[in-house]
Structure formats: structure tokens, C-alpha cells
Amino acid sequence: MTIKHALLALLAESSGHGYELKKRYDEAIGLLWPLQQAQVYNNLRQLEQEGLVQLDARVVQTHLPDQKRYRLTEAGEQALAAWTAEPAPISRKLKDDFYLKLTVLAAVVKDRQQLAELLWQQRAVNLHYLRDLERTLREAEQANDAVAASLLEGAILHAEADLAWLDRCEVRLLAIGALNGGPR
């Protein structure tokens, strides 16, 4: 997801100014994807330059910058519709820092002890992440936030799969003779 698409969706509901959009964003999405106020204004400027939103009204305020209310343009509606209609690409990439470390230790350095330590350290990181996700899921369920709960369940399943994969790496890569030439 890009922030600009979330802002387009919020503006599809109703026009709004930056502070108001940030508040609506936080209520709908903020638990899972935090956003800074400056990001709202930067993205609104970019969306305006791209012709996806336009200034709807300007409210002059004493001792504060003018409040700019934006609304979605027809091009913005089309961009939002196109974005929501297409499936998201798979985000897991083999060019990942952990994957590179695993490959270097298993295929270049060929150090079983270092590789075993890396796998255990990564397992600890993943378990901590899984606990955080489970805690956040309980909070979402207590708040009756079905969307957040569903997304968190997906993240939990991915985290559990990563832990299972680490177990399989340990079995496959630490087996006697598995490090291209045997144990070191």
C-alpha cells in the first residue's frame, strides 16, 4: 500500500484537510501502518501535482496557516479504482539481509557453528515478533476491529511459517556433509 492510495480512499469518502485526513487515517489504518502528519501534507502535494486531488476550499485562519480542503478528482477516482482492482505483488524477496547471511555462512564461509548461531538468533527475533503480533491481535479483537484482526492473523501465519522454515533450514543445512564439503 502506498500512503497516497490510502489518502485517495479517504477523500473518496469525503473531502478533507490534512489534519482531518490524518485523524481519519489513524482511526482506520493507523494501528497497522503508522503515519506522520508531514507525510499527509507531502502526499497531498504530490497527489495535487499528479491531478488526482484538487483544492476544494481554503479556510483562512488567524495565527495559523490556511486550512486547505481537498477533494478527489475524476482521475483520482480512476487511480483508486485501478489500485484496488489489481492484486498486490508478493513482497517476499530473496534479496533479503537474512537470506544473504544464511547463504554466505552456508555456501561461502561453511561454518556450521556460525550458521547454527545465526539460525537460533533469527528464531529468537521471529519469536519476539510473533509475540508482538499476538499481543496486537488481542488488542484488535478487544476493540472489535475485524480488519486489523484479519491482517494481524495473516502476519501471524507468515511469522509461524518463517519459524517452521528456520527449523527446516536447520535440518537441511546443518546435516552432516550439507555444507558443500562436509563439516568444518
Kinemage of the C-alpha trace (Angstrom):
@kinemage 1
@onewidth
@group {chain A} dominant
@subgroup {mainchain}
@vectorlist {calphas} color= white
{ca met a 1} P 0.000 0.000 0.000
{ca thr a 2} L 1.131 3.499 -0.629
{ca ile a 3} L 0.035 6.339 1.569
{ca lys a 4} L -1.282 8.208 -1.431
{ca his a 5} L -3.762 5.417 -2.180
{ca ala a 6} L -4.997 5.453 1.414
{ca leu a 7} L -5.485 9.230 1.134
{ca leu a 8} L -7.354 8.779 -2.143
{ca ala a 9} L -9.657 6.297 -0.410
{ca leu a 10} L -10.277 8.700 2.467
{ca leu a 11} L -11.019 11.516 0.040
{ca ala a 12} L -13.394 9.229 -1.864
{ca glu a 13} L -15.457 9.105 1.342
{ca ser a 14} L -15.466 12.873 1.735
{ca ser a 15} L -13.265 15.892 1.163
{ca gly a 16} L -10.932 16.898 3.957
{ca his a 17} L -7.914 18.882 5.071
{ca gly a 18} L -4.587 17.420 6.204
{ca tyr a 19} L -5.211 17.254 9.954
{ca glu a 20} L -8.671 15.775 9.430
{ca leu a 21} L -7.338 13.181 6.951
{ca lys a 22} L -4.607 12.175 9.400
{ca lys a 23} L -7.224 11.640 12.116
{ca arg a 24} L -9.426 9.530 9.821
{ca tyr a 25} L -6.374 7.596 8.634
{ca asp a 26} L -5.314 6.832 12.217
{ca glu a 27} L -8.806 5.562 13.061
{ca ala a 28} L -8.963 3.296 10.010
{ca ile a 29} L -5.386 2.207 9.322
{ca gly a 30} L -3.015 3.744 11.856
{ca leu a 31} L -2.761 0.699 14.125
{ca leu a 32} L -1.105 -1.306 11.347
{ca trp a 33} L 0.627 1.376 9.307
{ca pro a 34} L 1.513 4.461 11.379
{ca leu a 35} L 1.701 7.775 9.562
{ca gln a 36} L 3.272 11.120 10.425
{ca gln a 37} L 1.371 14.359 9.828
{ca ala a 38} L 4.112 15.605 7.482
{ca gln a 39} L 3.586 12.530 5.286
{ca val a 40} L -0.047 13.527 4.805
{ca tyr a 41} L 0.864 17.008 3.572
{ca asn a 42} L 3.716 15.749 1.364
{ca asn a 43} L 1.447 13.159 -0.243
{ca leu a 44} L -1.392 15.656 -0.709
{ca arg a 45} L 1.018 17.983 -2.554
{ca gln a 46} L 2.145 15.117 -4.758
{ca leu a 47} L -1.436 13.989 -5.437
{ca glu a 48} L -2.359 17.547 -6.372
{ca gln a 49} L 0.603 17.786 -8.768
{ca glu a 50} L -0.486 14.499 -10.361
{ca gly a 51} L -4.033 15.839 -10.798
{ca leu a 52} L -5.556 13.161 -8.541
{ca val a 53} L -6.858 15.648 -5.945
{ca gln a 54} L -7.660 19.321 -6.127
{ca leu a 55} L -8.198 22.140 -3.726
{ca asp a 56} L -11.860 22.244 -2.761
{ca ala a 57} L -11.736 25.165 -0.345
{ca arg a 58} L -9.248 27.305 1.518
{ca val a 59} L -10.121 28.364 5.061
{ca val a 60} L -8.202 31.393 6.289
{ca gln a 61} L -7.195 31.065 9.945
{ca thr a 62} L -5.840 33.738 12.244
{ca his a 63} L -2.353 32.957 13.586
{ca leu a 64} L -2.274 29.617 11.720
{ca pro a 65} L -1.572 28.602 8.139
{ca asp a 66} L -4.605 28.461 5.855
{ca gln a 67} L -6.511 25.213 6.011
{ca lys a 68} L -6.699 23.559 2.578
{ca arg a 69} L -9.616 21.209 1.998
{ca tyr a 70} L -9.001 18.706 -0.807
{ca arg a 71} L -11.334 16.604 -2.867
{ca leu a 72} L -10.825 13.698 -5.225
{ca thr a 73} L -10.758 14.369 -8.969
{ca glu a 74} L -12.098 12.016 -11.616
{ca ala a 75} L -8.512 10.954 -12.344
{ca gly a 76} L -8.098 10.254 -8.623
{ca glu a 77} L -11.226 8.086 -8.627
{ca gln a 78} L -9.858 6.140 -11.587
{ca ala a 79} L -6.437 5.715 -9.952
{ca leu a 80} L -8.056 4.460 -6.739
{ca ala a 81} L -10.301 2.051 -8.660
{ca ala a 82} L -7.335 0.692 -10.628
{ca trp a 83} L -5.228 0.253 -7.485
{ca thr a 84} L -7.962 -1.555 -5.537
{ca ala a 85} L -8.793 -3.821 -8.502
{ca glu a 86} L -5.316 -5.235 -9.042
{ca pro a 87} L -3.742 -7.913 -6.840
{ca ala a 88} L -0.700 -6.942 -4.803
{ca pro a 89} L 2.675 -8.353 -5.781
{ca ile a 90} L 4.264 -10.919 -3.477
{ca ser a 91} L 6.506 -8.962 -1.162
{ca arg a 92} L 8.884 -11.712 -0.018
{ca lys a 93} L 12.151 -11.212 -1.837
{ca leu a 94} L 15.164 -13.468 -1.987
{ca lys a 95} L 17.322 -10.340 -1.755
{ca asp a 96} L 16.835 -10.160 1.982
{ca asp a 97} L 19.556 -9.491 4.571
{ca phe a 98} L 18.896 -12.726 6.448
{ca tyr a 99} L 18.851 -14.762 3.231
{ca leu a 100} L 22.217 -13.272 2.264
{ca lys a 101} L 23.741 -14.062 5.683
{ca leu a 102} L 22.392 -17.603 5.522
{ca thr a 103} L 23.819 -18.084 2.027
{ca val a 104} L 27.223 -16.648 2.945
{ca leu a 105} L 27.540 -18.814 6.058
{ca ala a 106} L 26.303 -21.978 4.311
{ca ala a 107} L 27.903 -21.639 0.860
{ca val a 108} L 30.969 -19.412 1.313
{ca val a 109} L 32.210 -19.481 4.913
{ca lys a 110} L 30.851 -23.007 5.502
{ca asp a 111} L 30.935 -22.608 9.263
{ca arg a 112} L 28.368 -24.896 10.910
{ca gln a 113} L 28.693 -23.253 14.325
{ca gln a 114} L 28.152 -19.727 12.990
{ca leu a 115} L 25.258 -20.906 10.858
{ca ala a 116} L 23.641 -22.666 13.833
{ca glu a 117} L 24.050 -19.499 15.926
{ca leu a 118} L 22.525 -17.347 13.179
{ca leu a 119} L 19.520 -19.665 12.920
{ca trp a 120} L 18.971 -19.552 16.701
{ca gln a 121} L 19.322 -15.762 16.816
{ca gln a 122} L 16.882 -15.364 13.937
{ca arg a 123} L 14.461 -17.744 15.641
{ca ala a 124} L 14.587 -15.533 18.776
{ca val a 125} L 13.892 -12.412 16.685
{ca asn a 126} L 10.984 -14.125 14.939
{ca leu a 127} L 9.525 -15.399 18.236
{ca his a 128} L 9.657 -11.882 19.697
{ca tyr a 129} L 7.939 -10.536 16.571
{ca leu a 130} L 5.299 -13.276 16.798
{ca arg a 131} L 4.578 -12.388 20.453
{ca asp a 132} L 4.169 -8.711 19.487
{ca leu a 133} L 1.761 -9.663 16.706
{ca glu a 134} L -0.272 -11.877 19.029
{ca arg a 135} L -0.491 -9.087 21.628
{ca thr a 136} L -1.611 -6.616 18.970
{ca leu a 137} L -4.156 -9.160 17.687
{ca arg a 138} L -5.667 -9.429 21.179
{ca glu a 139} L -5.938 -5.622 21.291
{ca ala a 140} L -7.626 -5.549 17.876
{ca glu a 141} L -10.059 -8.266 18.941
{ca gln a 142} L -10.880 -6.398 22.163
{ca ala a 143} L -11.570 -3.299 20.074
{ca asn a 144} L -13.758 -5.383 17.710
{ca asp a 145} L -11.564 -4.307 14.786
{ca ala a 146} L -12.182 -7.160 12.339
{ca val a 147} L -9.996 -5.655 9.600
{ca ala a 148} L -6.940 -5.245 11.829
{ca ala a 149} L -7.536 -8.674 13.371
{ca ser a 150} L -7.682 -10.293 9.930
{ca leu a 151} L -4.469 -8.605 8.801
{ca leu a 152} L -2.722 -9.498 12.034
{ca glu a 153} L -3.786 -13.136 11.676
{ca gly a 154} L -2.189 -13.123 8.228
{ca ala a 155} L 1.027 -11.685 9.650
{ca ile a 156} L 0.965 -14.297 12.437
{ca leu a 157} L 0.611 -17.104 9.901
{ca his a 158} L 3.582 -15.700 7.953
{ca ala a 159} L 5.638 -15.458 11.164
{ca glu a 160} L 4.761 -19.047 12.082
{ca ala a 161} L 5.735 -20.173 8.576
{ca asp a 162} L 9.066 -18.348 8.927
{ca leu a 163} L 9.716 -20.222 12.186
{ca ala a 164} L 8.891 -23.537 10.542
{ca trp a 165} L 11.193 -22.640 7.658
{ca leu a 166} L 14.045 -21.898 10.108
{ca asp a 167} L 13.549 -25.386 11.567
{ca arg a 168} L 13.772 -26.866 8.061
{ca cys a 169} L 16.918 -24.827 7.307
{ca glu a 170} L 18.491 -26.160 10.468
{ca val a 171} L 17.744 -29.759 9.490
{ca arg a 172} L 18.819 -29.343 5.876
{ca leu a 173} L 21.854 -27.096 6.260
{ca leu a 174} L 23.321 -28.436 9.483
{ca ala a 175} L 23.082 -32.079 8.458
{ca ile a 176} L 26.440 -33.811 8.272
{ca gly a 177} L 28.007 -33.078 4.891
{ca ala a 178} L 25.390 -30.494 3.881
{ca leu a 179} L 27.766 -27.534 3.826
{ca asn a 180} L 29.331 -28.310 0.437
{ca gly a 181} L 32.211 -30.457 1.503
{ca gly a 182} L 31.276 -31.594 4.949
{ca pro a 183} L 31.502 -30.296 8.488
{ca arg a 184} L 34.156 -27.813 9.443
